[in-house]
Amino acid sequence: MYMKTEKLIQKRKSTHIAEDLSDTYLNEVSFFGIVVEMSLDLEKHGKTI
């Protein structure tokens, strides 16, 4: 029984890490998207970064 719980905890930890990574990835992607949009807006107004 103890071994089973230990394995479950391990599994939970690894899925948690994966979720954290995907959250970070999504944040990075959305941040990148915002930066691109901002630079496009600036270009429309005749300014470049």
C-alpha positions as CSV (number, residue, x, y, z in Angstrom):
1,M,0.0,0.0,0.0
2,Y,2.7,2.4,1.0
3,M,4.6,1.8,-2.3
4,K,1.4,2.5,-4.3
5,T,0.9,5.9,-2.5
6,E,4.5,6.8,-3.1
7,K,4.1,6.1,-6.8
8,L,0.9,8.1,-7.0
9,I,2.7,11.0,-5.3
10,Q,5.5,10.7,-7.9
11,K,3.0,10.6,-10.7
12,R,1.2,13.6,-9.4
13,K,4.4,15.6,-9.1
14,S,5.4,14.9,-12.6
15,T,2.0,15.8,-14.1
16,H,2.1,19.0,-11.9
17,I,5.5,19.9,-13.4
18,A,4.2,19.3,-16.9
19,E,1.2,21.6,-16.1
20,D,3.5,24.3,-14.8
21,L,5.6,24.0,-17.9
22,S,2.6,24.3,-20.2
23,D,1.3,27.3,-18.2
24,T,4.7,29.0,-18.5
25,Y,4.8,28.1,-22.2
26,L,1.3,29.6,-22.8
27,N,2.3,32.8,-20.9
28,E,5.4,33.1,-23.0
29,V,3.4,32.6,-26.2
30,S,0.8,35.1,-25.3
31,F,3.4,37.6,-24.2
32,F,5.2,37.1,-27.6
33,G,1.9,37.6,-29.3
34,I,1.4,40.9,-27.5
35,V,4.9,42.1,-28.4
36,V,4.3,41.3,-32.0
37,E,0.9,43.1,-32.0
38,M,2.5,46.1,-30.4
39,S,5.3,46.3,-32.9
40,L,2.8,45.9,-35.8
41,D,0.8,48.8,-34.3
42,L,3.9,50.9,-34.1
43,E,4.7,50.1,-37.7
44,K,1.3,51.3,-38.7
45,H,2.0,54.6,-37.1
46,G,5.3,54.8,-39.0
47,K,7.5,53.9,-36.0
48,T,9.7,50.9,-35.7
49,I,11.2,49.3,-32.6
